[in-house]
Amino acid sequence: MLDPAAVREELTAAGLDGWLLYDFRGSNPLAHRLLGLDERPSQSRRLFYFIPAVGEPRALVHRIERGSLDHLPGAKHVYLSRQELRAGLVAVLGEAGRVAMEYVPNAGNPYVSTVDAGTVDLVRACGTEVVSSGDLIGRFLSTLTEAQRTDHLRAAAVVEDAFAFATSLIHETTVGGGTIEEGEIRDRLLAFFSRKGCMSYSPPIVARGVHGADCHYETGTGQDTALRRGDFLLLDMWCKVDRPSAPYADITRCFTFGRDPSPREAEAFAAVVRGRDAALNLIRDRFAADEPVRGWEADRVARDLIDAAGYGEAFVHRTGHSMGVNTTHGEGTHLDDLETRDERLFLPNTCFTIEPGVYVDGEVGVRSEIDVLIEPDGTVRVTGGDPQMRIERVG
């Protein structure tokens, strides 16, 4: 749950008068988590919790559920009618002129914009300006504890070992002319994770040949799913230590078996590597200079290089995502200037992927995904082994 003192510090630094958290029946999952409501009985009425930059928090709750926020500090206002709701919101906001909510103008970032437009209108009608809480969400939902940092590093090491396990398995099975199904590799990898004390909410992507041209390919659903010597493989794996609060590791590498990559495969992968490393270096350089860097900027520098290499139309997703604990995708800053323009800052004590890809339908699909951990001192660290610089030949 939120520490109001820590929130006040962030609000002061951002020049905000407060943070207004709102939820109605779980409609705002970000506020739901921040307010510690996941572990409490379900609520059926609207509730607000306001943390001002100066002073104590103030709650606004319905008379039927007057105890719904009693686990949090601060004064309590109770409403029954819609008129009392409006009056109570005015009282809770007080003189606050500029407050943060889970809102982004013009639907600019749906990962943050989880408060409905009507509620934003209601707050504005109280004479209060509403701005995005995006960087506050990053600070209070995506920064890692020391235990989570340790868990991520452990998971990243397991994924790195899993690549060696998978490629050895494929090589040994196919070197004498045999085959092995994508689905068998997937199942063997899930068992490998379990033996290492890790788990995954969904299975890895084992994409043989042109299957990799579908960036969200589902293992085993292609036309020919048996790997054999001479094949190309895109392998995307993720797992986490088997604990609810542990963050994932998520890495993608590409391989050929018994042959060198084709010129087309090598060219596309080289373009992806240039984009990946440009994004990584931008973030490193900005942190080293103690300068801010935002998610859209890292996406843009990678995307421009891949476009210059002639593969811009084949790069169909954002460059990376924040790392989560329930899935691989978290609530922090994404590397995105395509589907959204993520204006949020990269922050110390956060983890995310950098994973540009090129997908040419019916021909080739390549992706290089690395995990990046920003340490408390601003050091930008790649986890899970060295980034793959070229498609690796096995055998």
Beta strands, then each sheet from edge to edge (+ up, - down):
strand 1: 18-23
strand 2: 47-52
strand 3: 58-62
strand 4: 75-79
strand 5: 98-101
strand 6: 129-132
strand 7: 180-181
strand 8: 198-199
strand 9: 205-208
strand 10: 226-227
strand 11: 232-241
strand 12: 249-257
strand 13: 350-354
strand 14: 357-360
strand 15: 364-367
strand 16: 370-374
strand 17: 380-383
strand 18: 392-394
sheet 1: 4+ 3+ 2- 1+ 5+ 6+
sheet 2: 7+ 10-
sheet 3: 8+ 11- 9+
sheet 4: 8+ 11- 12+ 18+
sheet 5: 13+ 16- 17+
sheet 6: 14+ 15-
end
